[in-house]
């Protein structure tokens, strides 16, 4: 869909550089998807997935290493 928008060019340029987007469209689409993902995650976390705080704490593997998982992730590609 083609539309006219007023977007902060400085922020847009920073996002394009940081995430290596080649087009403004890719950057805006990424931002919209990320905002939606964040809102859905907040809803799930607020609901607690139907578990108590203690149950949630116990559901995470003790040796879970988030940083090693992040290092192993494939970087985002706008073609996805």
C-alpha positions in Angstrom: 0.0 0.0 0.0 1.4 3.4 -1.0 0.9 6.2 1.5 2.4 9.5 2.5 3.8 9.7 6.1 5.8 12.2 8.1 8.7 10.2 9.7 11.6 11.5 11.7 14.4 11.1 9.1 17.1 11.0 11.7 15.5 8.0 13.5 14.8 6.3 10.2 18.4 6.7 9.1 19.7 5.4 12.4 17.4 2.3 12.2 18.4 1.6 8.6 22.1 1.8 9.5 21.8 -0.2 12.7 19.9 -3.0 11.1 21.5 -2.7 7.6 18.2 -2.1 5.8 18.6 -1.1 2.2 15.1 0.6 1.9 12.9 2.8 4.1 10.1 0.4 3.5 12.1 -2.5 5.0 12.9 -0.4 8.0 9.3 0.7 8.6 7.9 -2.8 8.1 10.5 -4.1 10.6 9.5 -1.4 13.1 5.8 -2.3 12.8 6.4 -6.0 13.2 8.7 -5.4 16.2 6.1 -3.1 17.9 3.4 -5.7 17.3 5.7 -8.5 18.6 6.5 -6.5 21.7 2.8 -5.8 22.5 1.9 -9.5 22.1 4.8 -10.5 24.4 3.6 -8.0 27.0 0.1 -9.5 26.9 1.5 -13.0 27.4 3.7 -12.0 30.2 0.9 -10.0 31.9 -1.3 -13.1 31.7 1.5 -15.2 33.2 0.8 -17.9 30.7 -1.7 -19.2 33.3 1.1 -20.0 35.7 2.0 -18.5 39.1 5.3 -16.6 39.5 6.9 -19.6 41.2 5.7 -21.9 38.4 7.2 -19.5 35.8 10.5 -19.4 37.7 10.7 -23.1 37.9 9.9 -23.6 34.2 13.2 -22.0 33.1 16.1 -24.5 32.9 18.7 -23.6 35.5 21.6 -23.7 33.1 19.8 -21.5 30.5 22.3 -19.1 28.9 20.5 -16.4 26.9 23.7 -14.8 25.7 25.0 -18.0 24.0 21.6 -18.4 22.3 21.7 -14.8 21.1 25.2 -15.3 19.7 24.0 -18.4 17.8 20.9 -16.6 16.2 20.9 -15.8 12.5 20.7 -12.0 12.1 17.5 -10.6 10.8 17.1 -10.4 7.0 14.4 -8.1 5.6 13.7 -10.7 2.8 12.1 -13.0 5.5 
